[in-house]
Amino acid sequence: MANAVCSVDACECKAVCRGWCKMHYKRWLRNGDPNKVHQAGLPCSIDGCGRKVHGGGLCKIHYQRKGRYGDPLLTHSVRNVRLCSIDRCGRKHKGGGYCEMHWRRFRKHGDPCAWIDARAPDGAPMKFLEKSLAHDDDKSCLIWPYYFDKVGARISVDGVCNSVCRIVCERIYGAPPSPKYQVAHSCGKAHLGCVNPHHLRWDTPKGNNADKLLHGTHNRGERHALHILTEQDVFEIRKLEMRMSNVEIGRLFGVTDGAIRCVLSGRTWGWLK
């Protein structure tokens, strides 16, 4: 290998790289062809460029792009834009290979195109909304059959997604007393999409949260997905308050001394007596 000669025909010089001698290797770097002699003043091979050749038949800018991205026409900004994998979507990538809209559909329904396939007929949601305003049954819930999320039933009006419950409440009871007021459900079925106007009212956030305790839809205590302690643990911790330090109690129940301090002060689990 040390005595190898240039692979270009009729060249007997010593090969230094890629099987070429130093001269032919430089020609390949500059013109893309070891046999092509560089001619000063030639234009870049990219249509409409007009700059002088720097290397590989390309100007300096396109030559650098080819070396960096593998394509002389690929810029840094274009390279960093990733699009949604759904055909004919064209939106910017958000997560999981999808744009924000298809990513949310995938997380909610398990299929990024689920809402497209189950789209309601044109005008059907608005007709159901008008029908719910005249609903006279004050006992049974009126469940919204179309799109709803963790906020509740939703409808698109003039291209803007709005809360159906809020629209119904404004139509029946007028505007809220203040912007802080929320739509409260006496039935506790907001998460199921109830839009019965007899079950709706304007209430403060405090009153709305009180309904969660009344209906059992709260997520405090053992209902919280991230809970570590149980109600029985809380009672045991309170009994050990004067016998052990917070650090020792925390080690016993697998939590920090700060969590024990919150339990003993009533900042957490304060509703347990």
BELDAKA-V824994 format. One record per backbone hydrogen bond with DSSP energy under -1.0 kcal/mol. NH is the residue of the N-H (numbers start at 1). CO is the residue of the C=O. Records with the same first field share a line. If there is no record, write none. Layout:
BEGIN
NH = CO ; CO
END
This chain:
BEGIN
4 = 1
6 = 13
7 = 19
11 = 8
15 = 4
16 = 20
17 = 20
20 = 17
25 = 21
26 = 22
27 = 23
28 = 24
29 = 25
30 = 26
31 = 27
32 = 28
36 = 33
42 = 39
44 = 51
45 = 57
49 = 46
53 = 42
54 = 58
55 = 58
56 = 30
57 = 30
58 = 55
63 = 59
64 = 60
65 = 61
66 = 62
67 = 63
68 = 64
69 = 65
70 = 66
74 = 71
79 = 75
80 = 76
84 = 91
85 = 97
89 = 86
93 = 82
94 = 98
95 = 98
98 = 95
103 = 99
104 = 100
105 = 101
106 = 102
107 = 103
108 = 104
109 = 105
110 = 106
114 = 111
117 = 113
118 = 114
119 = 116
124 = 121
127 = 123
128 = 124
129 = 125
130 = 126
131 = 127
132 = 128
133 = 129
135 = 132
144 = 193
149 = 152
154 = 147
155 = 162
157 = 160
160 = 157
162 = 155
164 = 153
167 = 163
168 = 164
169 = 165
170 = 166
171 = 167
172 = 168
173 = 169
174 = 170
181 = 178
182 = 203
184 = 201
186 = 199
193 = 190
194 = 189
195 = 142
199 = 196
201 = 184
203 = 182
208 = 204
209 = 205
210 = 206
211 = 207
213 = 209
214 = 210
215 = 211
216 = 212
217 = 212
218 = 212
223 = 220
224 = 221
227 = 224
234 = 230
235 = 231
236 = 232
237 = 233
238 = 234
239 = 235
240 = 236
244 = 240
249 = 245
250 = 246
251 = 247
252 = 248
253 = 249
255 = 250
260 = 256
261 = 257
262 = 258
263 = 259
264 = 260
265 = 261
267 = 262
268 = 262
272 = 269
END
